[in-house]
Every structure is written in C-alpha cells, then in structure tokens.
Amino acid sequence: MTIDTGVLGFGSGERAVYAANPWASRGRMFPEEVSLTRSEFQRDRDRIVHTTAFRRLKHKTQVFISPDGDHYRTRLTHTIEVAQIARALARALKLDEDLAEGVALVHDFGHTPFGHTGEDALDEMLKPYGGFDHNAQSLRVVTKLERRYAEFDGLNLTWESLEGLVKHNGPLLTKTGEGTRGPVPQPILDYCQLHDLEIASYASLEAQVAAIADDIAYNTHDIDDGLRSGLLTFDMLEDVPFLAGLMADVRERYPHLEASRFAYEVTRRQITRMVEDVIGVSQDNLKKLKPESAGDIRAADYVISTFSADMAETDRCIKKLLFSRIYRHPDIMRIRAGATQIVQDLFRAYMDDPSLMRSHYWVNHISGLGEAARARHVGDYLAGMTDTYAIKAHGELFDQTPDLR
C-alpha cells in the first residue's frame, strides 16, 4: 500500500475539511459554558481520563488474569496503546487528534471483569432482561453511571464523542431500520430517544481510526503476551506469512538477537506495517469520496479507514492463530470457566439480596423496583467490578472461590 507522504499531517495542527471540528460541535445534552483554554474534544478526553471507570481498567483482564504477572497487558494498558495508535492515525490523516484519542480511551469502559468471559457470563444471566453488551454499557457509564458533576449524571460528553463511542465499529441500523449486527441494545435505543446519535450512519473518521487502532493494538500485544506466557512460540508465528516475513527481516538484520528483543522488533514492525496500510487505504478512499465535511464521511455507505484486502486477510490469519493457540488454550479455558462461575454466582447472590452491594449508589432505594430494573442495576454493579474486586467479593460470600491462576 502506497502512502501519499505529501498530505500527511505529522503534527502540523492543520485539520482537513472532513475532520470533526470541535468549534462546530453539535454540543452536549446539558449546555455548558465554553472553556477558555481547551477545545470541546479536549474537555471530553480529560473528563474520560479522570473517571473512576478509567482507573478501574487497571485491574480488568485483557487476556491474562492479573495474578498471572505484572508484565501482561491489562484493559488499561490496552486502552493506552489503542489511544496512541489512534492519535498517530489521526495526525497522519489531519483529523482531530483529541476526538480520536477520546474515543479510543472510552471504548472499553463497559467491559466486565475477566474480559470477554465476564461479558459472556453476564450476558447469559441478563438474557431474560435484555442481555448485556459492553458497548451499550460504555454508553451507560458515560451518560448515567459516573456520578461526579453537580448538574448532571455521567460526563455530558459532546455528541461527537458519544457517536464515536456507539458507532466506532460502524452503523447499528441499516437504512431500512434493521440491526446490522442483530437487535440494537435497548440502552442505546433509549438514549437515542433523548439525544439522537444517528445510528444508521457511519461515525466520524476520528472514530473509525480509533476502531481500527483497537484491532492493530490487540493483534500485536496479544502476540507479545502470548510469547511471554509460552502459549505462543516463534515457530507458531511462521504459520502466518506476514509474521514469517517480519521475522525473516529481523533475523537477517540481527542474526544473534535474544528472544525478548527479537519479539519486540517483530511486533514493532507489525504495528508500523498495519498503520501504514490503514493510512494508505484511508487516503485512497478519501480521494474517491472527495468529502467536503465530516458529514460527508458519515453519509458514505462504506468505512473509510480500514485494512487493504491483503492486510485484512493477515488480520484474519492472526486472529485465527490467537484463538487456536491462546484464547482456546486448555489453561485459558479452565480460567474462563472459573471466571464464569464467579460472575454468575455473584449475580444470583445480588439478585437474591441487593443489600450485599454495599457500595452501589441505589442500594438504599430499591423498594418498589421490579425484577428487570433490579437485574439491570446488578448488571451495572458487576460490570463495574475489577477482576480483583470480583474475586474478593466472591470470597466473602462463598466458601470456595475458583483459582484463576
């Protein structure tokens, strides 16, 4: 993929005509005075970083449970890596870097303890009440559950940041009103009744680069963590031609490199190649579309910032490798089973006796709540837990807690 270096941003501060403009934001649900020192998207990013939800990501699983070691990625370090890549892509494409970074920083706020395992377990328990979706939960966190400001619940983020959070993976509805990935989660539909996020269109290009940055980050760091854990070997990476080529390049240049440095030299090249591929594809798509505004990006009927066909196939092969060698490894599956038990045990316990959720803000106001409303509050409480807190809470309520090491 060829990159047009003549139109790269490289921190010039110049925004393209199709970039989101913080000075022309669609605003916030609750109007606020304009800041004299920060743009609207800078304010959003800063609010996101100062949340309890952001701090909790430190002790939420990415792949390996935190007791496995301090050197593995957590949901927080993953988020920071996504934000770094998103900002680099935004700078190259002359987008608003603060909006891209903000969407990247907030995109995983709704994740449960124990990664996707916890999400699956909580979704199963909440199925009679509408299920659980981490993207919808992220929206609940920033519009309702964070309780910091005197005049409103949530963070009162701009329309553009909320749109990016909800639609960074693409439209949720077709033009005819059908769900693009199944039924749209009810919390998103409910919020859109009050503050329409136009879920049948694509999001800004800033949100799109945050989404593809997520793929680049976890494809790369899961390989790095997999090698550190011993579940992956360099021989296994040879099964992916793209990775085999990178390893050959490193061996040719550094024939006697120790394993840890060798792994890093491979993964840093992986990030560079993927980022350059996305920039090249984005530039080609922008030349075809010729957008004159951020609205033209939203009105397009295809994603602008994505992988080329060849890199998309590489992405598929890497994901297949990670699933077979790490995510479905017997040791990981054993841990997943224990994590599932913890989440489901806690859900049942809190449904039976909500007063056990001592730190939840509504625990003293539950009289008169129906079962569905109670279940949603239990889901909120569980989704906000860290791995360590969930394990501790289970140990306080049950005689035996699964060993997740």
Residue pairs with C-beta under 8 A, 6 or more apart in sequence:
1 276
1 277
1 279
1 280
1 281
1 308
1 311
2 280
3 276
3 279
3 280
3 283
4 283
7 94
7 283
8 92
8 94
8 279
9 90
9 91
9 92
9 93
9 94
9 95
10 91
10 92
11 91
12 94
14 94
15 21
15 94
15 95
15 96
16 93
16 94
16 95
17 291
17 292
17 293
18 205
18 286
18 291
18 292
18 293
18 294
18 296
18 297
19 93
19 94
19 95
19 96
19 205
19 206
19 294
20 41
20 95
20 96
20 99
20 160
20 204
20 205
20 206
20 294
21 96
21 294
22 39
22 40
22 41
22 42
22 96
22 98
22 99
22 158
23 39
23 40
25 40
25 41
25 158
25 159
25 160
26 158
26 159
26 160
27 158
27 159
28 156
28 157
28 158
28 159
29 143
29 152
29 156
29 194
29 195
30 151
30 152
30 156
32 156
34 40
35 42
35 43
38 46
39 98
40 158
41 96
41 98
41 99
41 102
41 158
41 160
41 161
42 98
44 98
44 99
44 102
44 155
44 157
44 158
44 161
45 98
45 99
45 101
45 102
45 105
47 155
47 157
48 54
48 102
48 105
48 106
48 142
48 155
48 157
49 105
50 148
51 109
51 141
51 142
51 146
51 148
51 155
52 146
53 109
53 141
53 142
53 145
53 146
53 384
54 76
54 79
54 105
54 109
56 384
56 385
56 386
57 74
57 75
57 76
57 79
57 108
57 109
57 111
58 74
58 75
58 76
58 386
59 66
59 74
59 386
59 387
59 388
59 389
60 74
60 75
60 76
60 111
60 112
60 113
60 114
60 115
60 386
60 387
61 74
61 75
61 113
61 114
61 115
61 117
61 118
61 339
61 387
62 72
62 73
62 74
62 75
62 77
62 78
62 115
62 218
62 221
62 222
62 225
63 72
63 73
63 115
63 222
63 225
63 226
63 326
63 327
63 332
64 72
64 73
64 225
64 229
65 114
65 335
65 339
65 387
65 404
65 405
66 72
66 74
66 387
66 388
67 404
67 405
68 229
68 405
69 228
71 228
72 225
72 228
72 229
73 81
73 221
73 222
73 225
75 108
75 111
75 115
77 221
78 108
78 217
78 218
78 221
79 104
79 105
79 107
79 108
80 105
81 217
81 221
82 104
82 107
82 210
82 213
82 214
82 217
83 101
83 104
83 105
83 210
83 213
85 104
85 213
85 216
85 217
85 271
85 275
86 100
86 101
86 103
86 104
86 206
86 209
86 210
86 213
87 97
87 100
87 101
87 104
88 275
89 95
89 100
89 209
89 212
89 213
89 275
89 278
89 279
89 282
89 305
90 96
90 97
90 99
90 100
90 101
90 206
90 209
91 97
92 279
93 205
93 209
93 279
93 282
93 283
93 286
93 305
95 205
95 206
95 209
96 206
99 160
99 161
99 164
99 204
99 206
99 207
100 206
100 207
100 209
100 210
101 210
102 157
102 161
102 164
103 161
103 164
103 165
103 168
103 206
103 207
103 210
104 210
104 213
104 214
106 138
106 142
106 157
106 161
106 165
107 138
107 165
107 168
107 210
107 211
107 214
108 134
108 138
109 137
109 138
109 141
109 142
110 133
110 134
110 135
110 136
110 137
110 138
110 139
110 140
110 141
110 383
111 118
111 119
111 134
111 137
111 383
112 118
112 119
112 121
112 122
112 132
112 134
112 343
112 382
112 383
112 385
113 339
113 342
113 343
113 382
113 385
113 386
113 387
113 389
113 390
114 121
114 336
114 339
114 340
114 342
114 343
114 387
114 390
114 404
117 336
117 339
117 340
118 339
118 340
118 343
118 382
118 390
119 132
119 134
120 340
121 339
121 340
121 343
121 344
122 132
122 343
122 347
122 379
122 382
122 383
123 131
123 132
123 133
124 344
125 132
125 343
125 344
125 347
125 348
125 375
125 379
126 132
126 375
126 376
126 379
128 375
129 371
129 372
129 375
129 376
129 379
130 185
130 186
130 372
130 376
131 185
132 379
132 383
133 185
133 187
134 383
135 165
135 166
135 169
135 185
135 188
136 185
136 186
136 187
136 188
137 187
137 379
137 380
137 383
138 165
139 162
139 165
139 166
139 187
139 188
139 191
140 187
140 380
141 154
141 384
142 154
142 155
142 157
142 162
142 165
143 153
143 154
143 155
143 157
143 162
143 191
144 153
144 154
145 153
145 154
145 380
145 384
146 153
146 154
146 155
147 153
147 361
148 155
149 155
149 156
157 165
159 195
159 197
160 204
160 206
162 195
162 197
163 197
163 198
163 203
163 204
163 207
164 203
164 204
164 206
164 207
164 210
165 207
166 172
166 188
166 197
166 199
166 203
167 197
167 199
167 201
167 202
167 203
167 207
168 203
168 207
168 208
168 210
168 211
169 211
170 180
170 202
170 203
170 211
170 303
171 180
171 199
171 200
171 201
171 202
172 179
172 180
172 181
172 184
172 188
172 199
172 200
173 179
173 180
173 184
173 199
173 200
174 180
174 200
175 200
177 200
184 199
188 197
188 199
191 197
192 199
198 298
201 298
201 299
202 208
202 297
202 298
202 299
202 300
202 302
202 303
202 304
203 298
204 294
204 297
204 298
205 282
205 294
205 297
205 304
205 305
208 297
208 303
208 304
208 305
208 306
209 278
209 282
209 305
211 305
212 278
212 305
212 306
212 307
215 307
215 315
216 271
216 274
216 275
216 278
219 270
219 274
219 315
219 318
219 319
219 322
220 267
220 270
220 271
220 274
221 267
222 322
222 326
223 232
223 237
223 243
223 266
223 267
223 270
223 318
223 322
224 263
224 264
224 267
226 232
226 322
226 325
226 326
227 233
227 234
227 259
227 263
228 263
229 326
231 325
231 326
231 329
231 331
231 332
232 321
232 325
232 326
234 247
234 259
234 262
234 263
236 321
236 325
237 243
237 244
237 247
237 266
237 321
238 244
238 247
239 317
239 321
240 314
240 317
240 318
240 321
241 314
241 317
242 270
242 273
242 311
242 314
242 317
242 318
243 266
243 270
243 318
246 266
246 269
246 270
246 273
247 262
247 266
249 269
250 257
250 262
250 265
250 266
250 269
251 257
251 262
254 261
254 262
254 265
257 265
273 311
274 307
274 311
277 307
277 308
277 311
278 305
278 306
278 307
278 311
280 308
281 305
281 306
281 307
281 308
282 304
282 305
282 306
285 302
285 304
285 305
286 304
289 296
289 297
289 300
289 304
291 297
291 300
297 304
306 312
307 314
307 315
326 332
335 404
335 405
337 402
338 402
338 403
338 404
339 402
339 404
341 402
342 390
342 391
342 394
342 401
342 402
343 382
343 390
345 394
345 397
345 398
346 382
346 390
346 393
346 394
346 397
347 378
347 379
347 382
349 356
349 397
350 356
350 357
350 378
350 381
350 382
351 374
351 375
351 378
354 360
354 363
354 366
354 374
354 377
354 378
355 363
356 397
357 363
357 377
357 378
357 381
360 377
360 380
360 381
362 377
366 374
366 377
369 377
382 390
385 393
387 404
391 401
391 404
394 401
395 401
